[in-house]
Amino acid sequence: MAGRPGSSRRAFEPPGPDSAVYVISVAAELSGLHPQTLRTYERMGLIMPSRTGGGGRRYTHRDVELLREISDLTSAGIGIEGVRRILDLENRITALVQRNEELQAELGATREALRQVAAARRTDVPANKLPVLRQPPSDPGQPGQSVVVWRRGR
């Protein structure tokens, strides 16, 4: 059917890392673990595969990578509670690194706005023409904040 005018053939796009596409047997094979081990890890809360309408488990590429990491840690002699703690700390580090990057960007924007304010003061720009400092959009669900800079009249 390829090549016919009007055919709607699309190029193959591999699934993204968060697409739940692997059944338990495939995820077990890709991770080098037994399917029963995957079920045990799910009961322990180490992994949370998606479920189909019929209740079948579906794993993502990220899930398979996590299973490999768990397998490496347990093979190195680390107990399940140790693995749980390591994974928790890794998640916290990732969140802190992301937050640090956000704060660095916010600091850079604030410094630039303050430079503009200082430059405007040097050139005696009227107060109503000064730039307004605004915080970059925050995550939904978090209260917004803003910084206002004004100049006293002389």
Residue frames as qw, qx, qy, qz and C-alpha x, y, z in Angstrom:
[[0.000, 0.883, 0.469, 0.000, 0.00, 0.00, 0.00],
 [0.357, -0.652, 0.090, 0.663, 2.97, 2.27, 0.31],
 [0.248, -0.153, 0.508, 0.810, 3.45, 4.72, -2.47],
 [0.098, 0.595, 0.722, 0.339, -0.18, 4.95, -3.51],
 [0.027, -0.357, -0.012, -0.934, -1.54, 8.45, -3.74],
 [0.563, -0.488, -0.109, -0.659, -3.66, 9.37, -0.76],
 [0.780, -0.228, -0.556, 0.172, -2.27, 6.65, 1.50],
 [0.335, -0.853, 0.144, -0.375, -1.86, 7.76, 5.08],
 [0.893, -0.076, -0.295, 0.332, 1.20, 5.73, 5.94],
 [0.247, -0.934, 0.209, -0.150, 3.26, 7.26, 8.73],
 [0.464, 0.502, -0.656, 0.321, 6.89, 6.78, 9.60],
 [0.758, -0.386, -0.503, 0.151, 7.53, 4.58, 12.62],
 [0.084, -0.735, 0.335, -0.584, 8.13, 6.56, 15.78],
 [0.512, -0.032, -0.788, 0.340, 9.69, 4.67, 18.68],
 [0.478, -0.760, -0.430, -0.095, 7.84, 4.97, 21.98],
 [0.002, -0.784, 0.308, -0.539, 8.97, 7.69, 24.35],
 [0.280, 0.234, -0.805, 0.467, 10.64, 6.85, 27.67],
 [0.315, 0.013, 0.587, -0.746, 7.32, 7.32, 29.49],
 [0.691, 0.094, -0.360, -0.621, 5.16, 5.28, 27.11],
 [0.585, -0.220, 0.720, -0.300, 3.85, 2.20, 28.90],
 [0.682, 0.423, -0.395, -0.448, 4.34, -0.37, 26.16],
 [0.326, 0.326, -0.885, 0.069, 6.13, -3.40, 27.65],
 [0.843, -0.356, -0.245, -0.320, 4.18, -6.33, 29.06],
 [0.633, -0.678, 0.360, -0.101, 5.64, -7.96, 32.17],
 [0.931, 0.010, 0.268, 0.249, 7.43, -10.74, 30.28],
 [0.569, 0.668, 0.009, 0.479, 9.21, -8.25, 28.00],
 [0.197, -0.879, 0.245, -0.357, 10.09, -5.92, 30.90],
 [0.827, -0.465, 0.315, 0.021, 11.46, -8.91, 32.82],
 [0.868, 0.253, 0.187, 0.385, 13.57, -9.99, 29.87],
 [0.339, 0.804, -0.055, 0.486, 14.86, -6.46, 29.22],
 [0.341, -0.817, 0.310, -0.347, 15.77, -5.97, 32.88],
 [0.447, 0.347, -0.802, 0.192, 17.22, -9.45, 33.38],
 [0.319, -0.163, 0.679, -0.641, 14.79, -10.22, 36.20],
 [0.024, -0.273, -0.958, -0.088, 12.11, -12.86, 36.67],
 [0.271, -0.506, -0.406, -0.711, 8.49, -11.68, 36.19],
 [0.617, -0.603, -0.502, 0.068, 7.72, -12.72, 39.79],
 [0.495, -0.237, -0.205, 0.810, 10.50, -10.37, 40.96],
 [0.014, -0.285, -0.241, -0.928, 8.80, -7.51, 39.12],
 [0.511, -0.588, -0.499, -0.379, 5.53, -8.35, 40.89],
 [0.653, -0.460, -0.406, 0.444, 7.35, -8.43, 44.24],
 [0.326, -0.030, -0.033, 0.944, 8.99, -5.04, 43.59],
 [0.236, -0.460, -0.373, -0.770, 5.57, -3.65, 42.72],
 [0.626, -0.597, -0.498, -0.053, 4.09, -4.96, 45.99],
 [0.605, -0.362, -0.251, 0.663, 7.00, -3.34, 47.85],
 [0.071, 0.951, 0.208, -0.218, 6.35, -0.02, 46.12],
 [0.473, -0.430, 0.401, 0.656, 9.69, 0.13, 44.33],
 [0.025, -0.026, 0.624, 0.781, 8.04, 0.29, 40.91],
 [0.425, 0.456, 0.526, -0.578, 4.56, 1.27, 39.77],
 [0.163, 0.073, 0.743, 0.645, 3.71, 0.01, 36.28],
 [0.466, 0.093, -0.094, -0.875, 0.66, 1.31, 34.45],
 [0.420, 0.168, 0.875, -0.175, -2.37, -0.93, 34.12],
 [0.150, -0.125, -0.670, -0.717, -4.51, -1.73, 31.13],
 [0.596, -0.213, -0.058, -0.772, -8.29, -1.73, 31.31],
 [0.881, -0.108, -0.423, -0.179, -8.13, -5.47, 31.94],
 [0.692, -0.698, 0.178, -0.039, -5.59, -5.08, 34.74],
 [0.894, 0.180, -0.011, 0.410, -2.46, -6.13, 32.83],
 [0.434, -0.721, 0.112, 0.528, 0.80, -4.45, 33.75],
 [0.618, 0.702, 0.095, 0.342, 2.52, -2.15, 31.25],
 [0.613, -0.551, 0.052, 0.564, 6.07, -0.94, 31.81],
 [0.318, 0.942, -0.087, -0.063, 7.86, 2.08, 30.36],
 [0.703, 0.466, -0.326, 0.427, 11.47, 2.35, 29.28],
 [0.114, -0.656, 0.431, -0.609, 12.11, 4.33, 32.49],
 [0.851, -0.354, 0.203, -0.331, 10.59, 1.47, 34.49],
 [0.955, 0.189, -0.134, 0.185, 12.95, -1.00, 32.81],
 [0.386, 0.607, -0.388, 0.576, 15.94, 1.27, 33.57],
 [0.463, -0.585, 0.361, -0.560, 14.82, 1.50, 37.19],
 [0.977, -0.145, 0.066, -0.144, 14.51, -2.28, 37.38],
 [0.784, 0.395, -0.282, 0.387, 18.06, -2.61, 36.03],
 [0.033, 0.651, -0.419, 0.632, 19.30, -0.16, 38.66],
 [0.751, -0.436, 0.258, -0.423, 17.52, -2.09, 41.43],
 [0.990, 0.094, -0.082, 0.070, 19.04, -5.31, 40.10],
 [0.536, 0.554, -0.374, 0.515, 22.55, -3.79, 40.06],
 [0.260, -0.623, 0.408, -0.614, 22.18, -2.55, 43.63],
 [0.882, -0.295, 0.212, -0.298, 20.87, -5.84, 44.99],
 [0.915, 0.285, -0.191, 0.213, 23.60, -7.74, 43.09],
 [0.305, 0.609, -0.435, 0.589, 26.13, -5.52, 44.87],
 [0.451, -0.161, -0.764, 0.432, 24.79, -6.81, 48.18],
 [0.176, -0.106, 0.238, -0.949, 22.49, -3.92, 49.12],
 [0.115, 0.364, 0.888, -0.256, 19.27, -4.96, 50.82],
 [0.070, 0.645, 0.634, 0.421, 15.85, -3.86, 49.57],
 [0.258, -0.892, -0.303, 0.215, 15.48, -1.21, 52.29],
 [0.423, -0.490, 0.269, 0.713, 18.89, 0.15, 51.32],
 [0.267, 0.271, 0.642, 0.666, 17.81, 0.19, 47.67],
 [0.068, -0.824, -0.550, -0.120, 14.62, 2.03, 48.64],
 [0.350, -0.810, -0.065, 0.466, 16.68, 4.64, 50.54],
 [0.409, -0.217, 0.464, 0.756, 19.16, 5.07, 47.65],
 [0.170, 0.503, 0.659, 0.533, 16.34, 5.55, 45.13],
 [0.191, -0.888, -0.406, 0.096, 14.66, 8.07, 47.44],
 [0.397, -0.667, 0.133, 0.616, 17.90, 10.03, 47.83],
 [0.358, 0.056, 0.581, 0.729, 18.52, 9.98, 44.07],
 [0.045, 0.722, 0.607, 0.328, 15.01, 11.37, 43.49],
 [0.301, -0.878, -0.211, 0.307, 15.61, 14.09, 46.07],
 [0.440, -0.393, 0.336, 0.734, 18.92, 15.03, 44.47],
 [0.258, 0.366, 0.640, 0.624, 17.25, 15.28, 41.06],
 [0.111, -0.860, -0.484, -0.114, 14.53, 17.53, 42.51],
 [0.408, -0.776, -0.018, 0.481, 17.10, 19.72, 44.30],
 [0.428, -0.119, 0.467, 0.765, 19.22, 20.09, 41.17],
 [0.128, 0.598, 0.614, 0.499, 16.15, 21.14, 39.20],
 [0.257, -0.901, -0.336, 0.091, 15.12, 23.64, 41.89],
 [0.492, -0.547, 0.167, 0.657, 18.66, 25.01, 42.03],
 [0.342, 0.188, 0.545, 0.742, 18.59, 25.59, 38.26],
 [0.050, -0.792, -0.536, -0.288, 15.26, 27.42, 38.60],
 [0.398, -0.846, -0.151, 0.322, 16.63, 29.60, 41.39],
 [0.499, -0.268, 0.334, 0.753, 19.79, 30.36, 39.38],
 [0.205, 0.468, 0.568, 0.645, 17.65, 31.49, 36.43],
 [0.232, -0.875, -0.417, -0.078, 15.49, 33.61, 38.74],
 [0.507, -0.663, 0.027, 0.550, 18.57, 35.16, 40.31],
 [0.425, 0.021, 0.446, 0.787, 20.00, 35.99, 36.89],
 [0.034, 0.677, 0.544, 0.495, 16.74, 37.64, 35.83],
 [0.380, -0.867, -0.282, 0.157, 16.58, 39.62, 39.08],
 [0.528, -0.440, 0.180, 0.704, 20.18, 40.80, 38.72],
 [0.300, 0.288, 0.510, 0.753, 19.49, 41.92, 35.16],
 [0.142, -0.816, -0.480, -0.288, 16.37, 43.82, 36.23],
 [0.482, -0.779, -0.118, 0.383, 18.32, 45.49, 39.04],
 [0.485, -0.129, 0.331, 0.799, 21.03, 46.49, 36.56],
 [0.112, 0.573, 0.530, 0.615, 18.32, 48.11, 34.44],
 [0.339, -0.871, -0.355, 0.009, 16.95, 49.94, 37.48],
 [0.546, -0.571, 0.071, 0.609, 20.42, 51.16, 38.45],
 [0.378, 0.134, 0.446, 0.800, 21.07, 52.31, 34.88],
 [0.052, -0.744, -0.516, -0.420, 17.72, 54.11, 34.81],
 [0.445, -0.820, -0.224, 0.282, 18.52, 55.86, 38.08],
 [0.521, -0.311, 0.227, 0.762, 21.83, 57.05, 36.67],
 [0.167, 0.253, 0.497, 0.813, 20.07, 58.55, 33.68],
 [0.176, 0.218, 0.397, -0.874, 17.26, 59.91, 35.84],
 [0.242, -0.257, -0.764, -0.540, 14.40, 58.10, 34.11],
 [0.511, -0.327, 0.113, -0.787, 10.98, 59.00, 35.57],
 [0.369, -0.186, 0.832, -0.370, 9.77, 56.48, 38.17],
 [0.766, 0.310, 0.346, -0.445, 6.80, 55.36, 36.06],
 [0.679, 0.603, -0.372, -0.191, 9.21, 54.24, 33.30],
 [0.199, -0.525, 0.818, -0.125, 11.30, 51.93, 35.51],
 [0.559, 0.055, -0.782, -0.272, 11.12, 48.20, 34.69],
 [0.745, -0.385, 0.225, -0.495, 8.95, 46.07, 36.94],
 [0.044, 0.356, -0.931, 0.070, 10.62, 43.00, 38.41],
 [0.853, -0.055, -0.027, -0.519, 8.56, 39.86, 38.04],
 [0.499, -0.326, 0.802, -0.042, 9.20, 36.35, 39.22],
 [0.287, 0.158, -0.808, -0.490, 9.24, 33.72, 36.49],
 [0.766, -0.210, -0.225, -0.565, 6.03, 31.66, 36.42],
 [0.306, -0.365, 0.819, -0.320, 5.99, 29.19, 39.28],
 [0.102, -0.091, -0.979, -0.152, 4.68, 25.67, 39.29],
 [0.510, -0.418, -0.378, -0.650, 0.89, 25.35, 39.25],
 [0.740, -0.485, -0.466, 0.009, -0.43, 25.02, 42.75],
 [0.554, -0.237, -0.284, 0.746, 2.31, 27.18, 44.26],
 [0.008, -0.914, -0.295, 0.279, 1.49, 30.71, 45.35],
 [0.553, 0.631, 0.081, 0.538, 2.91, 33.36, 43.06],
 [0.464, -0.649, -0.116, 0.591, 5.30, 36.01, 44.26],
 [0.459, 0.753, 0.151, 0.447, 6.38, 39.32, 42.86],
 [0.502, -0.388, -0.122, 0.763, 8.98, 41.96, 43.61],
 [0.211, 0.906, 0.294, 0.219, 8.18, 45.61, 43.07],
 [0.531, -0.160, -0.055, 0.831, 10.88, 48.26, 42.81],
 [0.090, 0.917, 0.338, 0.191, 9.96, 51.94, 43.16],
 [0.469, 0.206, -0.138, 0.848, 11.78, 55.16, 43.44],
 [0.200, -0.717, -0.465, 0.480, 11.03, 57.83, 46.00],
 [0.278, 0.861, 0.207, 0.373, 10.28, 61.29, 44.75],
 [0.550, 0.008, -0.252, 0.796, 12.87, 63.90, 45.58]]
